[in-house]
Each structure stands twice: as structure tokens, then as C-alpha cells.
Amino acid sequence: MSTTQTATTTGGWAQAHLPVVVGVDGSDGSLSALDWAAAEAAAAGADLRVVTTVSDHASGHTRRRAERAVAAWADQVSAVTSPEHVSGTVANGSPEHALLDEVGQARMLVVGKRGLGAIPRLLVGSTSLWVAGRSPVPVAVVPTVWDQASHRTEPVVVGLDPERPHHQLLHLAFRRAHRLQVPLVVVHGWEPRSSTPEEDRESEEAAAHLLFETSLHAWRERFPDVEVRAEASSHHPAMAVLAAMERGAQIAILGRHGGHRFAAFGFGSVTRAVLHYAEVPVLVVPNDDD
């Protein structure tokens, strides 16, 4: 974003009337996601839709059991968001495809970091990765046993590549920090390309960090009440974001390139690494600018 550009608005999925959708399978990870999603929906004044899945060939008994479970999960969070704003759905098919079918009219999809099907050696479940890489709306991946209330005063962290400005990402991050009245930590990590001569690396890094600061000008002007902490790091972007999160964060917000549900993963190594190693919720935002 140049200094002459204005801060643009976010995608249609941020409309207030659209619901928050959460995928629940009964695992500890998905129940943490349910609690987080209920608080998110209540704070946004949005409805909450609790979704569980059964296979296309599930028996009637299996479906009835799933219907009872989803009703119980919806009731579980009715103290956070009132019962008339919570609904439950049993969807057919694989969790990955069923969840994406549910978000065509949603503001956000929330999943646990690991569900019942996660392989123990994996730090993040395959379903979470699959939907985060393909969803047309932002996807929040919530760690198991995450207690949002104990982190409510901590900052929002957002990773920014100034060479590929992501307007929806920044708009969402600034709005969230403004609504929560917490600082916004904007992180830029830079490492030299292997092809860059050593004598040119210092000047290239300085230019990259200057572009980073410049890209925030319009956003600082649009959100003057948000305390912005710009952190330019000489480390890999993923390491820079993870380091900022370790110093305290209630959520990390990262971008994802455009694409559709049948394409390859839309996010690169930075978002993937943060999803694997983060111990706080990560919100992956699709880039409608692509």
C-alpha cells in the first residue's frame, strides 16, 4: 500500500448478520473451539451455528445420536450466546467438505487445532489444515483447552508482508483491536534471499522495513485510537510472528492467498508453520485482492 492509498474495507463475510460456524466432533480440541466460537458470536452480535458431521452411509441410529450431541453442544453455550441465536446442524459427508458447504453464508468458520481424527504426531489436524487452506471465509484454529477470558487484555498479533499488502487482513485486525481496546502488534519478518549478495543485504533489509512502516500509514490514520506496535524482525516471518505471540497474544491473524476449495493449499510456509506451532488461536484470512 502506498502512502497515497486509503485503507480499504474488508470482504463480504464480515457482515454483521452472518453467523459464526463451528465444527464440533466431541474431542477436547473441538469443544475448546465451541467455547471460543460462542464468545466470538456473542461479541459480534452474530448467530452461532454448531455443525457436526456423519458419513453419507450413516445409520439412522448414528444420525439420531449425532443430533442429540449437537443439541447438547448448542445448549452448552446458551449461557454465552442466548438460545435463540444458537442452532445445530448434522451434515453429511467428510468433515472437510461438509464444513465448507456450511460456510457459504458465514462470517467465520471455527475449528479445533486437533480433532478425534488427528494423528498424535501431528501438531495440527488434517481437517483444520484442509479447511484453513480452502475456506472462502476466515478460519479460526483454536488450541485445546484455550481459555480466552484469561487473555482478553493481551494484544492482537498480525503478520504483514508489505510487498503483498492484504487489505482484508489489516482491516479485520485493526477493527478487532479497536473493538477489544487492546494493542495491535504488526509483525514483519525479513530474511535475505540466497541470491542476494552479502554486501547488498543490509540495504535490502532497510528498504523492506521502510516499506513495512510506510504500508501502515493509512491504517494508523483510519484507526487513530488503536495502539499500533510495529515490529520489524531480522528473522524468518514465521519465527517473527511466533516470537511476538510468545510475548503475549490473544489471537494471531495471518493471510492466505485466494483460491477455491479444490485448489492446493492457499497459504504458504509462514501460515502453515504458525498454525503448527502456535499455542494461541490463529485466524487465517483469505485474500480477496488476488
N, C-alpha and C positions, 0 to 999 in steps of 0.2 A: 504494500500500500504506500503510495507516495504521499508527500506532505499536502498535496492539493486535493487528495481524495477525502471523501467523508466516510464515516463508519457506517457500513450498510447494515440492513436488518437481516434477521435470521430466516430460516426456512419455514414453510407452512406447518411443519409438525410442531411448532411451538405455540400454536393457537390454544388459548386457554380452555376451550370447550372440549378439546381432545383428551381421551383418557390415558392414564398410565397403565401399561400392560405388564404383568409379572408372570413369569413361568415358574411353576412350583411342582416338584416331584416328591416332596416329603423328606428330602435329605436336609441335613443341617444347613448346608450352603443355600438351598433354595428357600428355607424358612427365614434365614437372615435377609435374603433378597426380598421376601414378602414384607418383613418389618420395615425395611428401607423404603420400599415402593409405597407402602401405606403412608409413611411420613412425607414422602415426596408429593404424593397426590393431595394430601391434606394441605400442605404448604402452598401448592399451586392452585388450590381450589378446583381440582380436577377429579373425575371419577377414577376408580381403580377397578381393573378387570383382572381377575385371578384365573390363570389358564393352566390346566394340566392336560396331559395327552394320553391316549390309548392307541394301540395299533389298529389298523384297518380291520383286522380279523378278531378283535377282542370279543369275548363272550358277553352276554347280557349281564352276567354276574360281575364281571370285571368293570364294565361301564357303570353299573349301579354303585359299585364300591368307589370308583373314581368320582362320581357325582356327590357321594356323601363326603368324601375327603375334601373336595373343592369347596363345598358348602361350609365345612368346618373351618377351613383356612380363611374363607371370607369372613366368617363370624369372629374369628380370632382377632382380626384387625379392626373390627367395627367400633372399638373404643377410640381408635386413632382417626379414622375417617368414617363418618356416620353410615349406618347400614344402607340407606337409600342411595348412597354413592358407591357401593361395592357390589360387584356381580361376579359370578363364577361361570367358567366355560370348560367343558370337556371336549377337546379337539381330537380329531382322528389323524393318524399318521405319525411319522417320526417327529420327535420334539423340534428338530431344526426347522423342518418345513412347516409344521403346524404353527410354531410361534411366528414365523414370518408371515403366514397367512393372516394372523391376528393383528398385525401392526399397520395394515393399510390405512386405517384411520386411528392413529395413536400419536401421542406426543413423545412417548419414550417406551422402550422395552427394558425390563429389569430382569436379570438372571443371576443366579449364584455363581460364584467362581468355580465351584465344583459341585456336580450333582451325583446322583446314585450311580450313573454310568461312568464316572471319571476313573481313569486308571490311576492307582495310587502314586506312581512315579511322576505323573504329570502335575504341574503346579496349577494349571487351569484346565477345565474340562473341555472336551471337543465341541460340545453343543454351544458353550459360551463363546468359544473362538469362532465357530461357524457363523452364528447369528451376528456377532460383533463385526465380522468382516463383510457381511452382505446386507444387513438391515437398511431399509430406506430411512429409518428414523434413528435417533441416538439410542445407544445401548449402554446401560449401566451394569457393570460386572461387580458384584458385591462379595467381599470375602466372608467366609464363615465366621459366625459369632462377632459380627461387627456391631458395635454399639454407637449409633450416630449421636445420641444425646451427649455422650462424653467428649465429643469432638466438635460440637456446634460452634465454638468460638474460634476454631482453627481456620487458617486460610484456605481458599480455593487455589489450586495449582493448575496452570495451563501451559502446555508445551507449544512453542511457536517456531515455525520455520519462516523467517522473514522473506526468503526468496520465493516462497509459495504461500502467500497470505490466504488464510482461511477465514473469511468474514463471518460465516455462521458460527464457527468455533469461538471466535473472540466475542461476538455479540452474546452468545449464550454464557460465556464465562464472566463477562462484565456484568450482565444482568443478574447472574446468580450471586456474585459477590455483593452487588448493590442491594439485592433483596435480603440477603442474610446479614448485611452490615459487617462483613469480615474483609480482611485484606485479600487482594488478588496477587498471587505470585506468578509472574510470567517468565518462563524459562526458555533460554536459547542455548543449546549446546553446539559447539563447533569443534570439529577435528579436521586437520588438513587432508586433502586428497593425496593419495600416494604419488600422483603425477606432479604435484606442486613442488617446485624446487624449494629447498630448505630456506634459502635466502629470501623467498617471497612469502613465507608462511606468516610471519608476523604482520605484514601489511594486509594480507588477505583476511586474517582474523580480525584485525582492527576494523576493516571495511564491513565485515559481516556483522560485528557487534554494533557498528554505527547504523547499519540498515535496520537492525533489530530495534534500536531505540527510536529511530525515525518512524517505523511502522506502527508505533504505539501512540503517536501524537494525536491523531484524530480520536482515538478511543479515550484517551485521558480527557480531551476536551468534551466529549459527549457524556462521560461519566465522571464529573469532577469530584463527586463525593466518595468515589472508590479509592481506597489507598492501594496504589499500584507499586509493587516491588519487582523491578525488572532485574533478573539475574542472568547475566551473560557468563557462560562457563567455557573453559578450555577442555572440556571432556565430551565424550560421545553424548548426543542428545538424550538417549535413554538413561544414561548414568546421571546426567544433569537433572532430569525430571525425578528420578528415584531419590537422588540426594535431597532435593527440595521437599519431597514427600516425607522423608525420614525426619526432617527438621520440624514437621508438624503440618498436617493437612487433613481436611475432612473429605476431599474428593480431588481427583486429578482428571482433567479434561484434555483429551487428545483428538486429533483429527484423523480422518480416513478418507482416502480418495474416492471419487464417485465410482459407480459400477452398479451391477444388478445382482440378484440373488444367485444366478447361475455362473457368475464370473468367478475368477480366482479371488483370493482374499484381497480386499481393497486396501488394507493397511500394510505398512512396511515394517522393517525390523524394529523401529523405535517403539511403535504402539504395541507390537507383539511382545517385545521384551518387558515393557512396563506392565502389560496385562499379566505376564507370568510371575513377575517378582513383586508387584505392588501388594502392600498389606492394608491399603485403604481402597474404597470404591473408585473405579475408573469409568469415566463416561466417554465412550467413543462416538464421535460426531461425524456423520457423512458430510462430504464437501459438495454442495450443490454448484459450486463455481466451476467444477471440472467439466 
